[in-house]
Structures are given as C-alpha cells and as structure tokens.
Amino acid sequence: MLRADAVWVETFTGLRIDRFAKLVRVVKERGGNGPGGGRPWSLPLADRVLLVAVHYRTNLTMRQLAPLFGISPATVCRVIHRLRPLLALEPAPRPVADVDRLWIVDGTLIPVRDRAVAASSRNYRFSANVQVIIDADSRLVIASARPAPGNKADAHVWRESGLPATAAGTTVIADGAYLGTGLIVPHRRRAGRPLLRGQEEDNAEHRRVRARVEHTFARMKNWNILRDCRQKGDGLHHAVQAVATMHNLAMTR
C-alpha cells in the first residue's frame, strides 16, 4: 500500500518530500485533520493528502486508487471531496510598490465530462476555458479563474473572471485574443499595411516572454486530471487550484 514516504511521494506526485511536507502543513492549518462528518479517518493526514495528489497526478479512478491505499472506493471519494478545497492556491500577494513585476495571462482548454461547465470547443471536445496568470520571472502561478465554457473567447472570459481586479496596477501581457482588454498585446498586422521593423521586433520579444505561460501550462498538465477531468461541479476548479499549488511548490527551490 502507498504511504507518504519519500520514494512514493516523489514517484507518484513529482514533489520532493520537503515540498510535500509543506503541502501537508498547509492542509493541516486549513483544518484538514478535522472530522469528515462520519467515521474517523482510516488514514493519517499525510497519506490522505498523498491520495489526493496521486489522484490529480495520475487521474486514476476511485476504484483504482482504493487498493493502492488499502481502503474502500467510498472512502477514497470522501477523502478527495474533503481535502480538495484545502489544496487551493494561496491568494496572490500584492507586488511591492517600487518593484516592477510582469505578469502573463492566457487561457487553456481542459477537457471535462461535466456538460454544465463545458461546451464543444475548437479542440473538438467538451472543454472548459481556464484563465491563469503567472509571474514572468518566477513562472509561479499567481491566480486562476473559475472555469468557463470552452466556446467563449479568451477576452470575454477574462472580463468576467475577476482576474482584472487581481491584476490591477500590475503590467500584464497577453496574446492577440485579448485585444481591447487593456492588456499589452502584440502589434496587429492589417491588410496591406505590413508592420514596421520596430513593431516586428516588439512582437518577437512579446512572443519570447509570453511563451513562459505555455511552458507553465505544459508543466501543470503533467497532472493528468487536467487532460481529462471526470469530476463534476466545482471539481475542475478545485483541481486547477490544487495543481497550481503543487506546481508552485515543485518550482520553489
């Protein structure tokens, strides 16, 4: 059976044992060791946190996770539903006034089975659009918005996401899909009017920096829950928040 030992933690979650221990402390401080509204927990808190992390990393079903941890599928479900909100990303600290920070925003499509939070989108699957802000220097996730139907444009989702308030007073860049939002976007090429040399150079630098958010998405999708989310309701939102937390821990030295 899996236990929260270094070899299992690093193999199944991609987190160093010290980073995982910090995650367990965060969950404990948020009340994760409290009662679950039923019988006492059959696993210690560290093993329960490992269970949730393994679920997000591997996307195994409840029936597959149960024998790995020596518990029933019903207990697996109860553990995941109890702990997943407690792994949420910490609120972003405001940048120091005299320090220039550059943030990057982009949206990614995540396939999800729950039709209530998804729509048929350009990847030919029912997906949700999740907007994420990262810090350009550290590549840490600053904030993520609640999922929106995947057929909505990035600019529309951004305006409704609540992220503009989070980013107020900070320089934020985005791709051309965010035209008209007030964010820094590439120069737009118009028919019959080629870009000037300086504008081409600006766009090349913009692409170079903005690629960091794509790299962040690629790392976050190492947690397979973001490749095919079977959870309903707030399940995808909690998964994105938890994965962002674990991504930040993995990136922290």
C-alpha positions as CSV (number, residue, x, y, z in Angstrom):
1,M,0.0,0.0,0.0
2,L,1.2,3.6,-0.7
3,R,2.4,5.6,2.2
4,A,3.7,9.1,2.5
5,D,7.4,8.0,2.3
6,A,9.9,9.8,0.1
7,V,10.1,7.2,-2.6
8,W,6.3,7.1,-3.0
9,V,5.8,10.8,-2.8
10,E,8.4,11.7,-5.4
11,T,7.4,8.8,-7.8
12,F,3.7,9.5,-7.7
13,T,3.5,13.2,-7.3
14,G,6.7,14.7,-8.7
15,L,7.2,16.7,-5.5
16,R,10.3,16.4,-3.3
17,I,9.5,15.2,0.2
18,D,10.2,18.5,1.8
19,R,7.8,20.3,-0.6
20,F,5.2,17.6,0.1
21,A,5.6,18.1,3.8
22,K,4.9,21.8,3.3
23,L,1.7,20.9,1.4
24,V,0.6,18.7,4.3
25,R,1.2,21.5,6.8
26,V,-0.9,23.9,4.7
27,V,-3.8,21.4,4.6
28,K,-3.5,20.8,8.3
29,E,-3.6,24.6,9.1
30,R,-6.7,24.8,7.0
31,G,-8.5,22.2,9.1
32,G,-7.7,19.1,7.0
33,N,-7.2,17.0,10.1
34,G,-10.7,17.6,11.4
35,P,-13.6,15.2,11.2
36,G,-15.1,14.4,7.9
37,G,-18.7,14.2,9.1
38,G,-18.6,10.4,9.6
39,R,-16.4,7.7,10.9
40,P,-12.8,8.5,11.9
41,W,-10.3,8.6,9.1
42,S,-8.6,5.3,8.4
43,L,-5.5,7.0,7.0
44,P,-3.3,9.7,8.6
45,L,-3.4,13.2,7.1
46,A,-0.2,12.8,5.1
47,D,-1.5,9.7,3.4
48,R,-4.8,11.4,2.7
49,V,-3.0,14.3,1.1
50,L,-0.9,11.8,-0.9
51,L,-4.1,10.1,-2.1
52,V,-5.5,13.4,-3.5
53,A,-2.1,14.3,-5.1
54,V,-1.9,10.9,-6.7
55,H,-5.4,11.2,-8.0
56,Y,-4.6,14.5,-9.6
57,R,-1.2,13.3,-10.9
58,T,-2.4,10.0,-12.4
59,N,-6.2,10.6,-12.9
60,L,-6.8,7.1,-11.6
61,T,-10.4,6.3,-10.7
62,M,-11.7,5.8,-7.2
63,R,-11.8,2.0,-7.7
64,Q,-8.2,2.0,-8.9
65,L,-7.0,4.2,-6.0
66,A,-8.7,2.1,-3.3
67,P,-6.5,-1.0,-3.4
68,L,-3.4,1.2,-3.6
69,F,-4.2,2.8,-0.2
70,G,-6.0,-0.2,1.3
71,I,-9.3,1.5,1.7
72,S,-12.7,1.3,0.0
73,P,-13.7,3.4,-3.1
74,A,-16.3,5.2,-0.9
75,T,-13.5,6.3,1.5
76,V,-11.4,7.5,-1.4
77,C,-14.3,9.6,-2.6
78,R,-14.8,11.0,0.8
79,V,-11.1,11.9,1.3
80,I,-10.9,13.6,-2.1
81,H,-14.1,15.7,-1.6
82,R,-13.0,16.7,1.9
83,L,-9.4,17.7,1.1
84,R,-9.6,19.1,-2.5
85,P,-10.8,22.6,-1.5
86,L,-8.0,22.8,1.1
87,L,-5.3,22.5,-1.5
88,A,-6.4,25.7,-3.2
89,L,-3.8,28.3,-4.4
90,E,-2.9,31.0,-1.8
91,P,-4.2,34.5,-2.7
92,A,-1.6,36.4,-4.6
93,P,0.4,38.9,-2.6
94,R,0.4,42.4,-4.0
95,P,3.6,43.5,-5.6
96,V,5.8,45.9,-3.7
97,A,5.1,49.4,-5.0
98,D,8.7,50.2,-6.0
99,V,9.3,46.8,-7.7
100,D,8.3,46.3,-11.3
101,R,6.6,43.0,-11.9
102,L,5.5,41.5,-15.2
103,W,2.6,39.0,-15.2
104,I,1.3,36.9,-18.1
105,V,-2.2,35.7,-18.7
106,D,-3.6,33.1,-21.0
107,G,-6.4,30.6,-21.2
108,T,-6.2,26.9,-21.7
109,L,-8.8,24.4,-22.7
110,I,-9.3,21.4,-20.3
111,P,-11.5,18.5,-21.4
112,V,-14.2,17.9,-18.8
113,R,-17.1,15.4,-18.7
114,D,-19.5,17.7,-16.9
115,R,-21.5,19.4,-19.6
116,A,-22.7,22.1,-17.1
117,V,-19.2,23.7,-17.1
118,A,-18.1,22.8,-20.6
119,A,-19.0,23.4,-24.2
120,S,-17.9,21.9,-27.5
121,S,-14.8,23.9,-28.4
122,R,-12.1,24.3,-31.0
123,N,-10.3,21.1,-29.8
124,Y,-13.5,19.2,-30.9
125,R,-14.2,18.1,-27.3
126,F,-16.3,19.3,-24.5
127,S,-13.9,21.6,-22.7
128,A,-13.7,24.4,-20.2
129,N,-11.7,27.6,-20.6
130,V,-9.4,28.2,-17.6
131,Q,-7.7,31.6,-17.3
132,V,-4.3,31.6,-15.5
133,I,-2.0,34.4,-14.5
134,I,1.7,33.6,-13.9
135,D,4.7,35.7,-12.9
136,A,7.0,36.1,-15.8
137,D,10.2,36.0,-13.7
138,S,9.5,33.1,-11.3
139,R,6.9,31.3,-13.6
140,L,4.8,30.7,-10.5
141,V,1.0,30.7,-10.8
142,I,-0.4,34.0,-9.3
143,A,-4.1,33.2,-9.8
144,S,-6.6,31.2,-11.8
145,A,-10.2,31.9,-12.6
146,R,-13.2,29.6,-12.3
147,P,-13.7,27.5,-15.5
148,A,-15.9,29.0,-18.3
149,P,-17.4,27.1,-21.2
150,G,-14.7,26.3,-23.8
151,N,-16.5,28.1,-26.7
152,K,-16.2,31.5,-25.0
153,A,-13.4,33.8,-26.3
154,D,-10.4,34.5,-24.0
155,A,-11.1,38.2,-23.9
156,H,-14.8,37.6,-22.8
157,V,-13.8,35.1,-20.1
158,W,-11.1,37.5,-18.8
159,R,-13.5,40.3,-18.3
160,E,-15.9,38.1,-16.4
161,S,-13.3,36.2,-14.4
162,G,-12.5,38.6,-11.6
163,L,-8.8,38.4,-12.6
164,P,-8.7,42.0,-13.8
165,A,-9.1,43.1,-10.1
166,T,-6.3,40.8,-9.1
167,A,-4.0,42.3,-11.8
168,A,-4.9,45.9,-11.1
169,G,-1.8,48.1,-11.0
170,T,0.4,45.4,-12.5
171,T,1.8,45.1,-16.0
172,V,0.1,42.2,-17.7
173,I,0.8,40.9,-21.2
174,A,-1.4,38.5,-23.3
175,D,-1.7,37.3,-26.9
176,G,-3.8,38.9,-29.6
177,A,-7.0,37.2,-28.4
178,Y,-7.1,39.8,-25.6
179,L,-7.4,42.8,-27.9
180,G,-9.4,45.6,-26.4
181,T,-9.0,44.4,-22.8
182,G,-6.3,47.0,-21.8
183,L,-3.6,44.3,-21.6
184,I,-0.4,44.5,-23.5
185,V,-0.9,42.6,-26.7
186,P,1.2,42.2,-29.9
187,H,1.0,44.8,-32.7
188,R,-1.8,43.8,-35.1
189,R,-1.0,43.3,-38.7
190,R,-3.6,44.9,-41.0
191,A,-4.3,44.0,-44.6
192,G,-2.0,45.9,-47.0
193,R,-0.1,47.5,-44.1
194,P,2.9,45.5,-43.0
195,L,4.3,46.1,-39.6
196,L,7.3,48.4,-39.1
197,R,10.6,46.9,-38.2
198,G,10.3,48.1,-34.6
199,Q,6.9,46.6,-34.3
200,E,8.2,43.2,-35.6
201,E,10.9,43.3,-33.0
202,D,8.4,44.2,-30.3
203,N,6.3,41.2,-31.3
204,A,9.2,38.9,-31.3
205,E,10.1,39.9,-27.8
206,H,6.5,39.6,-26.8
207,R,6.3,36.1,-28.1
208,R,9.5,35.1,-26.3
209,V,8.3,36.3,-23.0
210,R,4.7,35.1,-23.4
211,A,5.9,31.6,-24.2
212,R,6.6,31.1,-20.5
213,V,2.8,30.8,-19.8
214,E,2.6,28.0,-22.4
215,H,5.5,26.2,-20.6
216,T,3.6,26.6,-17.3
217,F,0.5,25.0,-18.9
218,A,2.6,22.1,-20.1
219,R,4.1,21.5,-16.6
220,M,0.7,21.8,-15.0
221,K,-0.7,19.2,-17.4
222,N,1.8,16.7,-16.1
223,W,-1.1,16.3,-13.5
224,N,-3.3,14.2,-15.8
225,I,-6.5,15.4,-14.1
226,L,-6.1,18.5,-16.4
227,R,-6.1,16.3,-19.5
228,D,-9.5,14.7,-18.9
229,C,-11.4,15.8,-15.8
230,R,-14.2,13.4,-14.8
231,Q,-15.2,15.4,-11.8
232,K,-18.5,17.4,-11.6
233,G,-19.5,20.7,-10.3
234,D,-16.5,22.5,-8.6
235,G,-14.3,19.5,-9.2
236,L,-12.4,21.1,-12.1
237,H,-12.0,24.4,-10.3
238,H,-10.6,22.7,-7.2
239,A,-8.3,20.5,-9.4
240,V,-6.8,23.6,-11.2
241,Q,-6.3,25.4,-7.8
242,A,-4.7,22.3,-6.3
243,V,-2.4,21.7,-9.3
244,A,-1.4,25.3,-9.3
245,T,-0.4,24.9,-5.6
246,M,1.6,21.8,-6.3
247,H,3.2,23.4,-9.4
248,N,4.3,26.3,-7.3
249,L,5.7,24.0,-4.7
250,A,7.6,22.0,-7.3
251,M,9.1,25.2,-8.8
252,T,10.2,26.6,-5.4
253,R,13.8,25.9,-4.5
